[in-house]
Amino acid sequence: MKENKMGSMEIKKLVTTMSIPIIISMLVQALYNIVDSIFIARVSESALTAVSLCYPIQMILVAVACGTGVGINALLSRNLGLKKQKEANQVAVHGLFLAIVNGLVFALIGFLFSKQFIQLFTNDAEILAMGISYMQICMIFSFGIFVQITYERIMQATGNPGYNMVVQGVGALVNIILDPIFIFGYFGFPAMGVTGAAIATVIGQIIAMLLGIFITKHKVKLVQIHVREFKMDLTLINSIYKIAIPAILMQSIMSFMTVFMNMILVSFSTLAVSVFSIYFKLQQFVFMAVSGITNAIIPIISFNYGARHKNRILETIHFSLILAVGIMFVGTIVFQLFPEQLLYLFNASEDMLMIGIPALRIISISFIFAGMSLILCSVFQALDHGKNSLIVTLLRQMIILVPLTYVLAHQFGLNISWISFPITEGICCILSLYYLHKVKKETINNLDNEEALLNG
C-alpha cells in the first residue's frame, strides 16, 4: 500500500499543501454565505433579519457535522498511522452511519420547533413567516451537509484535501447560481425570496454530497467504505465522540453566543442584530483561512501521534502558528482600513454604518489572538486533550465574552461593548499558550522520537 504522506513529507510543504485546498474550499463557502446575504438584503431588511435569526441554528447544525467529522478525521488518521487498515475502514463506515442519524434528528427538530425558536426574538408576522420557512427547509434537508462533511473529513484524513476543494467549490457554486434565480424569480421560476434562498442552499449541499460520494469511491484508495460490512460498534462510536463532543461543543458554543448576543443587541435595535450577523459573514473570510489550517493539521498531528513522531508534531504546531498570525494580521489591516466599503456590500444605510464601522474596527483587534487560540485548540483535540480546547472555547465564546459585552453595552453603550472581543481573545490566547506548555510536558515530550533514534 502507498505510504501516507503525513508520515514522510517535509512538514512545511505538507501543512501548506494540505491547508491550501481546504482554505480555498472554505473561502468559497464563505463567499457563498456573503453572496447569499447580499441577495437577501436586496429583498428587504426584514428578510435579512429573518435569515440572521436562523443563523445560530444553522451554526449548531454545522457544529455537529464538523465536530463529528473531527472525531472521524482524528481516529481515522490515527489508525492509518498505526497501519490498522480494517479499523480505519470501520471508522469511515461508522462516520457515514452517524451522518445519516444526525440528519434525521435535525430534520425532526426543524419540523417541530422552528416557529418556537424564531418567536424567541420577534413577533413580527413577516419576519416570523420568512424565518420559519428558511429554517425548516434547511433543517429537513440537512442530511446533505452531514454526509458531505463526513466524506470531506475522510478525504482529509487520507491526505486528499484537494478533493474537498472540488466538493465544496461545486456545492457553493451551485448555491451562488441558484440564489438569484430562486430569490428573484428568473428563467420562469417564481420569485420565492427567503424560501428560494433556502432551496438553493439545500440543493447545493445535496449535489456536493453526491460528488463527495463519487470521488471517495473512485479516487480515495487508503480507505474502503463497504456498507455491507457495517456492524454497529458502540465502543467505536464512543471513541469517535470522545474526540468529537469537545469539538461539537466548541463550535456550538459560538451558536449559543450568537443567540445571547442577539438578545443583548436587539435591546438597542434590530439593525444591531443585522450588523452583528454581517460581521460574522465578513470575518469568515479571515477565520475560515485559519480554520483551513486547523482542519489540515488535525490529521497530520493525529497520524504522527499514532506513529510517535515527536519532532514532526512540534514542527507542525510552530509552523501553523506562524501561518495563522500572518493571515490574521492581514485580516486586521483590511477591517481597519475598509470597514465602510465592506458594509456597503450589504446595502448599508447611514444608521448601519454608524453601528458597523466601529464594530468592525474594534472587533478586528482580536483577530491575531483568536487565530493562535484556534490553532492550539486543534492541536489539543488531535492529541487527546480536547478538554483544554473546550475550556478555552467556553471562555472565548460564553463565560467571559457574553457577560462582558452585556456589562459594557449597558454601562457605556453599544459602540464600547465591542471592546469585549479583544479583551476576551487576549486572555484566552495566554491560557492557550499555557495549555500548550502543559501538553508538551505531559504528552509530546513523552513520545518515543523515532526520527531521533534513526539519526542516533
N, C-alpha and C positions, 0 to 999 in steps of 0.2 A: 504494500500500500504506500502511496506517495506520502512523504514526510510532511507534517503540518508545519507551515512556515512560521507559526507563532513560537516554535521552539528553536528556530535556526536563523531566521532573517535578522539582519542588523536592526537594533531597536528603533533608532530614529526613522529609518526607512519603513519599518514595519508599522509604527504608530502613524506615520504620515500616510502611507498607502491604505491603511485600514480606515483612517479617520476621514480622508477627503471624500470618498464616495458617500459615507454616512452624512457628513456635513452638507454636501450638495443636496442629498435627498431631503434632509431636514430643512434646509433653506428653501427648497422648492415647496415643502409643506408649509413653511412659514409664509411664503409668497401667496400660496392658496388662501391661508387664513386671512391675510390682509386684503387680497383681492375680493374675497367673499364679503368682508365687512365694508369695503369701498362700494361694492354694488348695493348692499343692503342699506347703507347710509343714504344712497340716492333714491331709495323708496320713500323713506321718511325717518325722522328722529325716533318715532315710536318703534319702527321696525328695528333700528339699531339697538334701542333699549331692550326690546324683547329678546333678541339674539344674545345680547350681553348678559341678561339674566340667566339664560340657559347655559352659558359658558362654563360655570363651575361644575355642573353635572357632566358636561362633555369631558372636562378635565379629569373627573373621577373615573369615568369610563376608560379613558386613555391610560390613566394611572394603573388601573387593574390590569389592562392589557400589557402595558410596558413593564410593570412590576413583575407580573408572572413571567414575562419574557426575560427579565433579568435573571430570575431563578433558572429558567430553562437554559439560557445562554451560559451562565457560570457553571452549572452542573454538567452540561454537555461538553464544554471546553475542558473541564477538569478530567472527565472520563476519557476524552481523546488524549489528553496529556499523559494519563496513566495507561494509555493503549488498551482501554476496555471498550472494544467496539460494540459488543452486544448491549452493554449498559447504556452506551451513548445512543444507540438506536431506540432503546426503550424510553429514554428521556424525551426524545423527539416525538414519539408517538403519544406519550402522556401529555406533552405540551399541546398537541392538537386536540386531544380529548378535553383538556381544561379550557381551551379557547371556545369550544362549542358550548360547554356548560356555562361559562361566563356570559356568552352571548345570549343564551336563553334566560338567564337570571336578569340581565339588564333589560331585555325585551319586556319581561313581565313587570318590572319596576316602572319602566317608561309608560306602559299601557295603563297602569293603575294609579300612578301618583304624580303625573306631570302637572295636573291642574293644582294640586295641593302645594307643590313646590313653587310655582310661579306666583301663587296667591300670598306667599310669604312676603313678597316685595311690592306688589301692586294690586289694586282692584280696578284699574283702568281696563275697560272691556276690550278695547282694541289691542293693547299690549298683551293682555291675558290670552286672547284668542290666537295671536301670532306665536306667542311663546309656547303654548300647549302644542300647536301643530308642529313647530320646529323640533321640540324636544321629543315628542312621540315618534316621529319619523326616524330621527337619528338613533333612538334607543331600540326601537323594534327591529331595525335592520342592522344592529350593531355587530352581528356575527361577522360581517365583512371585515371590520377593523380588527377584531380579536384574532381571526385566523390569519389575516395579512401580517400582523405584527409577530405572530408566532413563527411564521415562515421567514420573516426578516431576521429574527434572532437566530434561527437555525443557520441561515446564510452567514451571519456574523461569526458564530461560534466555529464554523468550519473554514474561516478565513476567506469568505467570498462577499465582502461588503459592497462590491461593485454592483452586484445584482440588486441590493437594497435600493441603490440609486435609480435603477431602472424601474423597479416595482413602485416606489413612492413617486417617482417622477411621472410615470404614466397615470397613476391614480390622481395626482394633483392636477395634471394637465387636463384630464377628463373633467374634473371639477371646474376648473377655470373656464373651459369651453362651454360647459353646460349651464354655468351660473347665469350669464346674461340671457341665454335662450329661455330658461325656465322662469327666471325672476321677472323679466320684462316682456316675455312673450314674442319671440322671433320664430320665423320659419313655420308659421301656422300653429305654434303652441300657444296656449292661453297664458296670460301674464299671471303668475302664481305668487309673486312676491316672496315672502319669507318661506312659505311652503316649497316653492321652487328651489330655493337655496338648499333646503334640507334634502330634497330629492336628488339634486346634483351631487351633494356630499356623499350620500349612501351609494349612488351608482358608481362614483369614483372609487370608493372603498371596495366594493364588490369586484370591480374589474381588476383592481390591484391585487386582491386576494387570489383571484383565478390565475393571474400572471405569476404570483408567488408560488402557487402550487405547481404550475407547469415548469418553471425554472428549476425549482428544487428537485423535482422528479427527474429531469433530463440533464441537469448541469452539475448538481452538488453530489459528489461521489463519496465523500468521507462519512456520510450518514445515509442509511437506507430506512425509509419510512414505509412499513408494511402494516396496514391497518389490521389485516387478518391475524397478525402476531400480537395484537394488543391484548393484554391481560392485566386488569387493574391491579396496581401495586400501591397500596396506601402508604407504605414506607417511602417509596419513591416520590409520591405526591407530597408527603410531609417534608422530604428533603428539598424539593423544589420550593415549597412555600416557606421553609426556614430561611431561605435566601430572599424569596420574593416578597414576603409580608413587610419587612422593613422598607423595601423599595416601593411597594404599593402605598404604604402609609406615608412615605416621604413625598410621593407625588400627589397623593390625595390631600395631604395637609395643605398644599397650595390651593386646592379647590375650596376647602373649608375657610382658608384665609380669605379667599376672594368673596365668599359669602358674607363673612363678618365685615370685610372692608366695604362691601356694597351697603351693608346695614349702617355703617358709620357714615358713608358718603351720601346716602340717599337723604339723610337729615339736612344736608346742605342743598342738594338739588339732584334730579335725575341726570342732569348734564354731567355732574361729577362722576356718576357711575359710568357713563359712556366714556369719559376721559380716561378713567382707570382701565376700562376694557381696551381702549385704543392703545394705551401704554403697553399693555400685555401683548397685544398683537405686534407692536413695533419692536419690543425688546426681544421677541422670539428670534429675530434675525441675528441678534448678538448671542443670546443664550443657547440657541439651537446649534450654533457653531461649536460651542464648548460641549454641549450635550453629545454632539457627534464624536468628540474625542472621548468622552466618558463611555459611550457605547462601544467604542473601539478598544479601550484599554481593559474593560471588564473581562472579555475572553482572553486577551493577551496575558493579563496578570493571573487569571484563573488557571490557564494552561501551564504557565511557568511555575505556579504554586504547586500544581499537581506533579510537575516534572522536577520540582525542588531546585529551581534556578534562581538563586537569590539576587545575583548581580543584574539579571535581566528584569526582575521586578523593580529593583531600585532605580535602574536607568529609565524604565517606563514611567515611573512616578515623577522623577525630576524633569524629564523632557516634556511630559504632559502639562506640568505646572507652568513651564516657560511658555508653551503654546497658548494656554488659557489666559495668562496675563497679557500676552500680546494682543489676542483677539479682543479681550475686554477693554484694553486701553484704546484701541481703535473705536470700539463702540461708544465709549465715554466721550471721545472727541466729537463724534458725529452728533450725539444727543446734545452736547453743549453748544455746538455751533449752529445746528439746523433744526431746532425744535419747531419753529413756526412752519417751515416747509414740510416737515413730517406730518404735522397736524392738518395741513391743507389737503393732504391726500384723502381726508375723510370729510371734506366739505366743512371744515371748521368755521364756526361763526366767531364773532369777536368775543362773545362770552366764553366759548370753549377755549379760545386762545388764552384768555386771562387765567383760566384754571390750568390748562395743559402745558404752557411754556415753562412756568416754574416747576411743575410736577416732573417733566422730563429732565430738566437740568439738575434738580436736586437728587432724584432717584438714581440717575446715572452715575453719581459719585460712588455708589456702592458696587458698581459692576466688577471691578478688579477683585475686591474681597469675595464677592459671590462666586466668581469664576474659580478661585482657589478652593473654596469650600465644596463646590460641585465636583471637582476632580478628586479631592480627598475622600468625599463620601463614596464615590465609586470604587476607590481603592479599598476602603473598609469593607464594602459589600463583597468584592472579589476575594478578600482574604478572610471571610467568615467573621468579620467584625461589624455586621450590619447594625448592631445596637448603637454603635458610635454614630453611624450615619443617621439613624432615626433621631437620636438626641439632638444632633446639630440641626437637622431639618425642622424638628419641632420648635426649637428656639428661633430659627430663621423665619419660619412662616407663621408661627402662632404665639408662643409663650412670651417672646419679647416684642415682636412686631405689632401685633394687633392691639394689646393694651397700650403700648407706647403711642401708636397712632391715635387711638381714642383720646388719650390724655392731651396730647399736643393739639389735636383738632379742636377740642372743646375749650382748652385754655388759651390757645394762641391763634386759632383759625386754620382754615383748610390749607393754605399755602405752606405754613410752617409744619404741618403734620407730616409732609413728605420726608422731613429730616429723619423720621423713624427708620427709613430704609438704610441709609449709610451707617447709622449708629448700630443697628441690628447686625448688619453684614460684617462690620468691623469686629464686633465682639465674637461672632461665630467663626470668623476666619482664624482668630487667635486660638479658639478652642479646637478647631480642626487641626491646626499645626501641633497642638499639644497631644491630641489623639494620635497623630502620625508618629510622633516620638515614641509613644507607648506601644503602638503596633510594631514599629521597627524592633523595639526591645523584646517584646513578648512573642512575636511570630516570625518576622522576616529574618532577623539575625540568628534564629534557631534552626533555619533550614540548612540542610547539607548543601553546600555550594559545589555542585558537580563541576561547574566550569573551573573553579579554583583547584579542585582535585585533579582534573585533567591536565591543567597547566603546571601543577606542582609535583 
